Amino acid sequence: MKRTVLSMLILILSFGTFTPHEADAHPGRLDKLGGHFRNADCTYHLQKPTALGKSAKSKAALVALVKKYSSNSCKNKLTTSKITGSTVSATVSKPVVKPVLKAKYATRLVKCTDGDTATFSINGKQVKTRFLLIDTPESTTKKEPYGKEASAYTCKRLKAAKKITLELDGKDKYDKYDRMLAWVWLDGKLLQEDITKAGLVEDFYDYGTYRYEGRVYNAMKYAKQHNKGMYR
């Protein structure tokens, strides 16, 4: 009899140990966005995005929707770092499924970010682009000398251009931040060459052989020899 009672107590304790854990890991029901909270640490898992969930164009937008539609108290602690699961639709997306190296894409400017980064529209989709080879001083998250000048130069040229063309080159089509890597042609002129010649490029990132790197390196020599921009 004592052994039977002891066995029953062990069984009850076992259920008491595992049931809450399973409940925290998955509450069993998905919310209007197609996700759920893990109550143990208030992480939000977007499991099967609904139309509402897919409408979020960024993690920040998803957080806002969760806070609006979820009844879970965890929503008050939710941040973008606690979002997991299916990839949230991005406003900035790749222009084509399989971009071709050496190919050129006609585009239009959507947003100028700084001296070496901008967002363009290709085939109806927005793609954030990092200009190949050049590295200009920072002007966004950090403020570096000549960062403002480099940004102003690039933005002015991009906005004034009647025809913008992006050309893919090198061994990588995208960088680790999912930005497309490309040469930028403005009305037939190579932007990387022009901004370097103006003395607004501080360094180069060279991870291979690029088609027009010789032209850009010569532009740097010119800038230094003629005391342009930051080389005064």
C-alpha positions as CSV (number, residue, x, y, z in Angstrom):
1,M,0.0,0.0,0.0
2,K,2.8,2.4,1.0
3,R,4.6,1.6,-2.2
4,T,1.5,2.3,-4.3
5,V,0.9,5.7,-2.6
6,L,4.6,6.6,-3.1
7,S,4.4,5.7,-6.8
8,M,1.3,7.9,-7.2
9,L,3.0,10.8,-5.5
10,I,6.0,10.5,-7.9
11,L,3.7,10.4,-10.9
12,I,1.8,13.6,-9.7
13,L,5.1,15.4,-9.1
14,S,6.3,14.4,-12.5
15,F,3.2,16.0,-14.1
16,G,3.7,19.1,-11.9
17,T,7.2,19.4,-13.2
18,F,6.6,19.1,-17.0
19,T,3.2,20.5,-17.6
20,P,4.0,24.2,-16.9
21,H,7.1,23.9,-19.1
22,E,5.1,22.6,-22.1
23,A,2.5,25.3,-21.6
24,D,5.2,28.0,-21.6
25,A,6.9,26.5,-24.7
26,H,3.7,26.5,-26.7
27,P,0.3,27.8,-25.5
28,G,-1.5,25.8,-28.1
29,R,-3.3,28.7,-29.9
30,L,-1.9,31.1,-32.4
31,D,-3.0,34.8,-32.2
32,K,-4.4,36.9,-35.1
33,L,-0.9,37.3,-36.5
34,G,-0.2,33.6,-36.5
35,G,2.2,33.6,-33.6
36,H,2.4,33.0,-29.9
37,F,4.4,33.9,-26.8
38,R,6.7,31.6,-24.8
39,N,5.7,32.8,-21.3
40,A,8.9,31.6,-19.7
41,D,10.9,34.5,-21.3
42,C,8.2,36.4,-23.2
43,T,9.8,35.5,-26.6
44,Y,7.3,35.9,-29.5
45,H,7.4,33.2,-32.1
46,L,5.8,34.0,-35.5
47,Q,4.9,30.4,-36.4
48,K,2.4,30.6,-39.3
49,P,2.0,34.3,-40.4
50,T,-1.5,35.3,-41.3
51,A,-2.3,38.1,-43.7
52,L,-2.1,40.5,-40.8
53,G,1.3,39.1,-39.7
54,K,2.7,39.3,-43.2
55,S,1.6,42.9,-43.4
56,A,4.5,43.8,-41.0
57,K,7.3,45.1,-43.1
58,S,9.9,45.0,-40.3
59,K,10.3,43.5,-36.9
60,A,9.5,46.9,-35.4
61,A,6.2,46.9,-37.3
62,L,5.5,43.4,-36.1
63,V,6.1,44.4,-32.4
64,A,3.6,47.2,-32.9
65,L,1.0,44.8,-34.3
66,V,1.5,42.3,-31.5
67,K,1.1,45.0,-28.9
68,K,-2.1,46.0,-30.6
69,Y,-3.8,42.7,-31.1
70,S,-2.3,40.3,-28.5
71,S,-4.0,39.8,-25.1
72,N,-0.9,38.2,-23.6
73,S,0.7,40.4,-20.9
74,C,4.1,39.6,-22.3
75,K,3.4,42.1,-25.1
76,N,4.4,45.0,-22.8
77,K,7.9,43.6,-22.6
78,L,8.2,42.7,-26.3
79,T,11.2,44.1,-28.3
80,T,12.5,43.2,-31.7
81,S,15.3,41.1,-30.2
82,K,12.6,38.7,-28.8
83,I,11.0,38.0,-32.2
84,T,11.7,34.6,-33.7
85,G,10.2,32.3,-36.3
86,S,9.2,33.0,-39.9
87,T,11.0,35.9,-41.6
88,V,9.2,39.1,-41.4
89,S,8.5,40.6,-44.8
90,A,11.0,43.3,-45.5
91,T,10.3,46.7,-47.2
92,V,13.8,46.4,-48.7
93,S,14.0,43.2,-50.7
94,K,16.2,41.7,-53.4
95,P,15.4,42.9,-56.8
96,V,15.5,39.6,-58.7
97,V,15.6,36.0,-57.7
98,K,18.9,35.3,-59.3
99,P,20.8,38.5,-60.0
100,V,23.4,38.1,-62.8
101,L,27.0,39.2,-62.3
102,K,28.2,41.8,-64.9
103,A,24.5,42.5,-65.7
104,K,23.1,46.0,-65.6
105,Y,19.8,47.0,-64.1
106,A,17.9,50.2,-64.9
107,T,16.6,51.7,-61.6
108,R,15.3,54.8,-59.9
109,L,16.3,56.3,-56.6
110,V,14.0,55.7,-53.6
111,K,16.2,57.0,-50.7
112,C,19.8,58.2,-50.4
113,T,21.3,57.0,-47.1
114,D,24.9,58.4,-47.1
115,G,28.0,58.6,-49.3
116,D,28.1,54.9,-50.2
117,T,24.6,53.5,-49.6
118,A,21.2,54.1,-51.2
119,T,17.9,52.4,-51.8
120,F,16.7,51.9,-55.4
121,S,13.7,50.5,-57.1
122,I,14.3,47.6,-59.5
123,N,11.5,45.7,-61.2
124,G,9.0,47.3,-58.8
125,K,10.9,46.2,-55.6
126,Q,13.1,48.2,-53.3
127,V,16.7,47.1,-52.8
128,K,19.2,48.7,-50.5
129,T,22.5,48.9,-52.3
130,R,26.1,49.3,-51.0
131,F,28.3,50.9,-53.6
132,L,31.1,48.6,-54.7
133,L,34.7,49.2,-53.6
134,I,34.5,52.6,-51.9
135,D,34.1,53.4,-48.3
136,T,33.1,57.0,-47.4
137,P,33.2,58.5,-43.9
138,E,30.1,57.8,-41.7
139,S,27.3,60.4,-41.4
140,T,24.4,58.4,-39.9
141,T,25.0,56.4,-36.8
142,K,28.4,57.9,-36.4
143,K,29.6,61.4,-37.4
144,E,33.0,61.3,-39.0
145,P,34.9,64.1,-40.7
146,Y,33.7,64.6,-44.2
147,G,30.9,62.2,-43.7
148,K,28.3,65.0,-44.2
149,E,30.1,66.2,-47.3
150,A,30.3,62.7,-48.8
151,S,26.6,62.1,-48.1
152,A,25.6,65.5,-49.6
153,Y,27.7,64.8,-52.7
154,T,26.2,61.4,-53.4
155,C,22.6,62.5,-52.7
156,K,22.9,65.5,-54.9
157,R,24.3,63.4,-57.8
158,L,21.6,60.7,-57.4
159,K,18.7,63.1,-57.2
160,A,19.9,65.1,-60.3
161,A,20.6,62.0,-62.4
162,K,18.1,61.3,-65.3
163,K,19.3,57.8,-65.7
164,I,20.6,55.5,-63.0
165,T,22.0,52.1,-63.7
166,L,23.4,49.4,-61.3
167,E,26.0,46.9,-62.4
168,L,26.8,43.8,-60.4
169,D,30.4,42.7,-60.2
170,G,32.8,40.6,-58.1
171,K,32.1,37.2,-56.4
172,D,29.4,38.4,-54.0
173,K,26.0,39.8,-55.0
174,Y,25.1,40.8,-51.5
175,D,27.0,41.7,-48.3
176,K,26.3,40.3,-44.9
177,Y,23.6,42.9,-44.3
178,D,21.7,41.7,-47.4
179,R,22.6,44.9,-49.3
180,M,23.2,44.4,-53.0
181,L,26.7,45.3,-54.1
182,A,26.9,47.3,-57.3
183,W,28.6,49.9,-59.4
184,V,26.5,52.9,-59.7
185,W,26.2,54.7,-63.1
186,L,24.7,58.1,-63.3
187,D,23.9,59.3,-66.8
188,G,26.8,57.2,-68.0
189,K,29.3,58.3,-65.4
190,L,30.7,56.0,-62.7
191,L,29.7,57.5,-59.3
192,Q,32.4,55.6,-57.4
193,E,35.1,57.2,-59.6
194,D,33.6,60.7,-59.3
195,I,33.2,60.8,-55.6
196,T,36.7,59.3,-55.1
197,K,38.1,62.0,-57.4
198,A,36.4,64.6,-55.2
199,G,38.4,63.4,-52.2
200,L,35.4,62.1,-50.3
201,V,36.5,58.4,-50.1
202,E,38.6,57.4,-47.1
203,D,39.3,53.7,-47.9
204,F,38.4,50.7,-50.1
205,Y,37.1,47.3,-49.3
206,D,38.6,45.0,-51.9
207,Y,37.6,41.3,-51.5
208,G,38.4,40.3,-55.1
209,T,38.9,41.7,-58.5
210,Y,36.4,44.4,-59.6
211,R,35.9,45.5,-63.2
212,Y,36.5,49.2,-62.7
213,E,38.8,49.3,-59.6
214,G,41.7,50.6,-61.7
215,R,39.7,53.7,-62.6
216,V,38.8,54.3,-58.9
217,Y,42.3,53.8,-57.7
218,N,43.5,56.4,-60.2
219,A,40.8,58.7,-59.0
220,M,42.2,58.4,-55.5
221,K,45.7,59.3,-56.7
222,Y,44.2,62.3,-58.4
223,A,42.4,63.4,-55.2
224,K,45.6,63.2,-53.2
225,Q,47.8,64.9,-55.8
226,H,45.4,67.8,-56.2
227,N,44.4,68.1,-52.5
228,K,40.8,67.4,-52.9
229,G,38.3,67.0,-50.1
230,M,39.7,65.3,-47.1
231,Y,43.2,65.3,-48.6
232,R,43.7,69.1,-48.4
